[in-house]
Amino acid sequence: MPEPTSKNLFFSVFPSIMLPMFLAGVDGTIVATALPAIAGTLGQVERVSWVVISYLVATTIAAPVYGRLGDALGRRRMMFTALIVFVVSSAACAMAPSILALTAARVVQGLGGGGLMTLSQALVGEVVPPRERGRYQGYTASVFMTASTFGPVAGGWLTQGLGWQSVFWINVPLGLLGILLMLRLPVHAVPAGRIKFDFLGLALFTFTIAPLLLAVEQLQKFDLSLLPSALALLAFGTTALVLLVRQQLREPAPLLPIVLLRQAAIWRTELLAACAGAALVSLVTFLPIYLQVVRGITPAGTGLQMLPLTAFIAVGAMITGQIITRTGRSAIIPSFGQPVAAAMLLLLAVYSPQMKMTQLPITLFIIALASGTVMPVVQTTVQMLAGPRLLGAASASVQFSRSIGSALGTALVGAVLFGTLTATDPAVAALFAQIVQRGPSALAGLSPERLVVVQSEIANGFRAAFGTIALFPILGTFMALIMPVRRIESGFSEGPVPTTVQRPAE
């Protein structure tokens, strides 16, 4: 099979994969700015957050299902299925008469959207040679981050100009265009024979993901009354995770390729993905709260301050992809990038109270470039080691690792932040929970002297949080340094997955 390295490969493959990836990225954030309008129209303000949470849970659960079925039935065929489900459910979201109906439609939309990311990544592995995949993984990362950054802006504009329903209607023509573009991809043969699907694994996976994500959502409210239920959810999800791993190791046709974790190169790469997800998601979650509460920046100003972080991760990923394609070197890149990210986060932890607002964007810019070195390396390495038969499952396993890392990392950082505030001053901890829920208006009744004390103690709590976030790239550095696979091969890998992987010389 000749390697498709010409420019024609880019024009035939990238547009077809780009649009589903864009839809996956934008739909996770475009709804956020429409939530007040949705609550105003449909009522039940206390349940409006479920519009976001239901989609997040559904997409995370659906990802490995598409990975497994894509390997068995064909990734192109499953992408058609995902797009059709996504388009139909988007129309149902736009026509929903109540919050409960909208939440149900968002679950179905997530069941379609969960395949867009996994299958896009797997299709890159199916039609692009391993060495070239680094470049394409950089492209897809840039599309995803651009979509995530563009989503809130587009959601606000559409909601103000055309109503909140438009944030869902826009998916219909884009999804139909995505279906047409998928026709341009080549059809690949799929394994013959009866398909065995791991329903018990899916149930255990659901019992793992849903409680963990719900626990993180509760912990982010910083409400002590929710702590027992959040801890119970974390315990339930962790127990289900242990049972899931044991079941997957015994299952002949597992939902997740847990057996691949017996390879040092695989589990170290997956752990690197988990560390990257924990660092990025926890920083994106808590930094806006810091900017608004401690620095007194408006929500609009917070978005501008966050822009270097959200935008330049894509730049770091694209640069990493180009390096992989031109040199074949992979793990060496995050071996340099992760220490830089850790150093900048430690700088933020130590000097954030003295840091000028003109210096913060520079710090976030460096963190973003350094953090962008991870995902292209992770995807290309795991796909190469998994081989053609398990491309979908391997791509889904990376998303699974990143989701678990993001959930547990965000929960840990939230616990450190709130625990530090509680240990310092329980009254400030209670006030901080009110600030998170009501905004800076919760500080309105404080005297100037008390306000200074409160902001200082909260700032110290965030220093502990930023220091905790720095632990994730430190662990990621160690994983990158001990990864056995240091170089991506140039040709398509065929045959069984190796049981051992030798570390080639740099």
N, C-alpha and C positions, 0 to 999 in steps of 0.2 A: 504494500500500500504506500504510494508516494506521499510524502509529507506536504500538506497544503500550506505552504508558507508564503504564497504570493499575496499581493494586495487584494486580489479577488476574494480571498478568504475573509478578510475584514469586512468587505462590503456585503458579502453574502451571509455572514454569521452575526456580526455585531448588531445591526439594526433589529434582527429578529429576536435577539436575546435582551437587547437594551430596554425595549418597551415593557416587557413583563417585569424586569428588574426595577424599572422606574415606578411602575404601579405598586410594586411591593414596598418600595421605600416611601413613596409619597403618601400612601394610604395610612401608614402608621402615625403620621403627624398632621395631615391636613384637617382631620376632624377636631383636633384640640381647640383651635380658635373658633370653631363653630359651636362648641358646647354651650356657652351662655345663650345663644340664639335658640338652640335645640331645647334647652330647659325652659326658656321663655314661651316657646310655642307648645310643647308637649307636657310641660309641668313635671312634677316629681323630681325636683332638683336633687334630692338626696340620692337618687339612683342614676343620675346622668353620667357618673364616672364609669358605670358599667358599659357604656357605649365604647369606651376605649379598652377597658380590661377584657371584655368578652372577645374582642377582635384579637388582642395580644395572646390570650390563652389559646384560642382556636388556631391561630397561625402556627404557634409553637408545637401544638399537638399534631397538626396536619403535616408538618414538614417531613418527618421520617416516614409517614405513610406514602407520600408521593415519592420519596426516595426509593423505598422498597418496591412499589408498584411500577415506578419508572424503569427500574432494572429488569423487572419481569415482563412488562407489557410494552415497553418502549417509551422513552422520555418525551419524544415529540408528541405521541398520542396523549400522554398524561398532561402535557402542557396545554393541549387543546381542552381537555377536561377542566383543568384548573381555571383557564380563562373563561370558559362558558359559565362555570359556577360563579366566578367573580363578577361577571357582567350581570347575570340574572339577579344575584343577591344585591348588587349595587342599586339596581332599579327598585328592588323591594325595600331597601333602606330609605330611598328617596320618598317612597310612598307610605312609609310607616305612619300609622295614626297615633301611636303611643310610644312611650319609652320602652315598655316591655316588648312591643313588636319590633322596635328598632334594634334592641339588644339581641333579639332572636335572629333578625336579619344579619346583624353584624357577626354573629357566630358562624352563620353560613358563609358570609363573605370571607371570614378568616379561614374557613375550610378550603376556599378557593385560593385565597391569597397566600396560604402557607406553602403552596406548591410553586408559586412564581419564583421565589428566591432559590429554593433547593434545585428545582429543575433547570433554572438558568445556569447555575453553577455546574450542574452535571452535564448540561448540553455543551458547555465550554470544553469539559473533559472528553466528551464524546467525539467532537468534530475538530478539535484543535490539538496538535502535538504537544507533549508535556512541556518542552522548552518554551513554546509560544504561549502556553497557558498563563505564565506569569504576567505577560503583557496584558492578556485579556482579563485576568483577575484584577489587575490594576484598573482597567477600563470599567469593569462592572462595579468595583468599589467606588469609583468616582461618580458613576451614575447613581448608585444607591445613596451616597452621602449628599450629592446635589439634590436628589429628590427629597431626602429627609430635611434638608435646610430650606428647600423651596416650599415644602408642604404647608407650614404655618402661615407663610406670606400669602400663598395662593388661597388657603382656606379663609383667611380674613377678607381678602378681596372678593372672593366668590360669595361669601356669606353676606357681606355688606351690599354688594351690587345685585345679586340674583337670589338671595335667600339660602338658608343652610342646606336645602335639598340639592342645590347645585354641586356641593362637594361630593355627592354620590352620583349625580347624573353625569358628571364629567368622565366617570369611569366607563360609561357605556360605549361612547365612540372610540375611546382609547383602547378599550379591551377588544372591540371588534377589529380595530386596526391591527392589534397584536395577533389576533387569529389569522388575519390575512398574511402578515409577515412570517408567521410560523410555517406557512406553506412553502417558503423558499428554502427551508432547511432540508438536507438529505434524509431519506428514510433509511434507518439501520435495522438489520435483522435482530429479532428478539428470541430468547431461548424458547424452545418448544416444550410442550408438556404441561401438566396441570400445575396451577399456581397454588402454593400453600401460603396462607396469610396468617400471621401471628396475632390473633385476636387477644389472647391473654397478655402478650407483650404490650399491645396498644392500650389495654385497660390499665395495666401497671404504669405505663408511661403517662397516661392521663392523670392517674392518682399521684404521680410525682410532680408534674409540671403545674397543674392547676393550683394545688395548695401552696407551692413555693411562690408562684406569682401573686396569689392573693395575700400571702403573708407579707411580701415586700410592699404591696399596695397599702396594707394597713400600717406597716412600720413607718412608711413615709408620711403618715399623718401626725406622727409624734404625739399620739394620744395614749396616756398610760392605761386608760380603761380598755384599750384594744390590745395591750401587750399579751395578756393570757391567750387570747384567741390566735394572735399572730404566732406565738411560740408553739401552740398546739398544731397549727397548720404546718409550721416548719418541721416539727417532729413527725407529723404524718407523712409529709412529702419526702423527708429523708428516709423514713422506714420503707416507703414505697420504692424509693430509688435503690435501696439495698436489695429488695426482693426482685426488682426489675433486672438488675445486673446478674443475679443468680439465675433467674429464669432464662435470660437471653443467652447465657453460656451453655445452657442445656438444650435450647430450642434448635432444631435442625434448620429452620428457615426463619431466623430472628428478624424482628423489626429493625433493630439497631445492630450494626456489625461489631458487637462487643468483643467477639473473638479476635478482632484485629488489634485490640488493646494489648494482646499478649506480645506484640512487637514493641520494643522500646521506642522505635521511631514514631509509631502511631500515638501511643499514650502520652509521650512527651510533647508531641505536636498538638494533640487535643488539649493538654493542660496549658500550653502556651496560648491557645485560642481562648480558653476559659479565663486566664489572667488578663488578656487583652480586653475581653468583654467586661470583666469586673471593673477594671480601671476606667474604661471609657464611659460605661453606663452610669456608674456611681458618680463620676465627675460631672457628667451632663445633668444628673439628677440634683445634686446638691449645690453646685456652683451658682445656679440662678437664685437659690434661696439665700446664699451668702451675699450675693451682690445686692439683692433687694433689702435684706434685713440689716446687714452690717454696713454696707456702703450707701444704702438709701437710693439706689438707682431705680428708675422707673422700669416697668416691664419692657417698654420699647427699647430703652437704653441697655437693658440686660441682653436682649436679642442681638444688639450690635456688638456688645462685649463678647458674646459667645461665638460670634461669626468666625473668628480665626480658628477656634477649636473644631467647629462642625465642618468648615469648608476645606481646611488644609489637611485633614486626614486623607481625603481623596487624593490630594497632591502627593502625599507620602506614599500612598498605595500605588499610584501610577509610576512614580520613580522606582519603587521597589520592583514592580512588574517589568519595567524596561531593563533593570539590572539583571533580573533572572533570565530574561530572554536573550540578552547579549552575552552573558558570561556563564549562565547555568548555576551560579552560586546562589544559595538560598538561605540557609540558617545563619550564615555570617551576617546577614543584613539586620535582622532583629537583635543579634548579639551586640550590635552597636546601638540600635535604635532604642531598645528597652532601657539600658542604663541612662540614656539621655532623658527619656521620659521620667524615670524614677528620680533623677537629679532635679529636674524642674518641679516635680511634685513636692519633693522635700524642700526645695527653695520656697515654694508656695506655703508649705506648712510652717516654716521658720519665719519668713519675712512678710507674710501676707498683711499683717497690720500696718507695716511701714511701706508696703509696695504702692507706688503711685498708679493711678488708673491708666496712665499712658504706658506703664511697664507691663501691666497684666496682659494685654493682647499679645505682646511679644512672647511672654511666657507660654501662653496658650498656643501660639503659633508653633513654637518649638515642640511642645507636647504633642500637637497634632501631627506634625511631620514624623516625629519619632514613633508615634503609635501606629501610623499608617504602614509601617514596615512589617506588620505581623500577618494580616489576613491573606495577602497574595502568597506568602510563603506557606502558610498553613494549608490553604486549599490545594495548591499545586503539589505539595509533598504528600498529603493524604490521598489525593486522587491517583498519583503515580504509584503509591504503594498498594492501594486497594485493587488496581487493575480495572479493565473495562467492565467486568461483570458486576462490580460493586460501586460504580461511580456515583449512582444516586444515593445509595446508603451511606457512602463515605461523605458526600457533600452534606447530607442531613446530619451526620454525626458531628460535623464541625459546628453546624448551627445549634445542635443540642448542647455541645460543650460550652459554646459561647452563651447560650441562654441560661444554663445552670450557673456558670461563672457570674453572669450579670446579676441573677437573682440573689445568689448567696453573697456576692460582693457588696451589692447595694444594701442588703440586710445588715451585713457586718458593719459597714460604714455608718449606717443609721443608728445602730446600737451603740457604737463608739461615741458618736456625736451626742446622742441623747443621754447616754450614761455619763459622759464627761460633764454635761450641763447639770444633771441631777446631783452628781457628787459635789459639784462646786456650789450650787445654789438651787434647791428644788423649786423655789418660786420662779426663778428665771427659766427653768426647764418647762414649767407649766405655761409661762408667758410665751415662750418660744413656740409651743404647740399651738397657741392661739394665733400667733403671727403667721405660721404656716397656713392655717385654715382661713384666716380673715385678711391677711395681708398686713402691711405696715401700719394700718389704721389701729391695730391693737396696741400700738405704742403711744397713741394720742394722749392718754390721760396721765402719762408719767411726767414727773418733774425733770427739768434739764439735768440735774445731778444724777437722778436715778437712771435716766436714759443713757448717760455716759457709762455707768456701771453695767447696765444690762447689755449694751452693745459690746463692751469690752469682754464680758464673760462669754457671750455668744461667739465672739471672734476667736477666743481661746478654744472653744469647743470645735470650731471649724478647723483650727490648726491641727487638732488631734485627728479630725476626719481626713484632712488632706494627707497627713502623715500615714494614716491607714491605707489610703488609696495608693500611696507610693510603694507599699509592700507588694502590690500585685505586679507591677513591672519588674520589681526586684526578683520575684519568683520567676517571672517570665524570662528574665535574663539568664537565670540558671538553666531553665529548660532549653533555651535556644543554644546555650553553650554546649550542652550534653546531647543534643540531637544527633543521632548517628548519621542521618542522611544530610549531606552538606551541599549536594549538587543535583540538579534536575537534568535527567537525560533528554536528549534531543529528539528521539523517535518515539512512536507509540509503543507503550508497554503491553505485551500480550502474555497470556499464560497465567498460571496460578500465582497467588500472592506469596512472596517468599516468607519463610518462617523466621529467617534472620536477615538482618541488613548490615552489611559491612560499612564501616565509616571510611569513605574514600579520602584520600589526601587532598588538602586544599591546594 
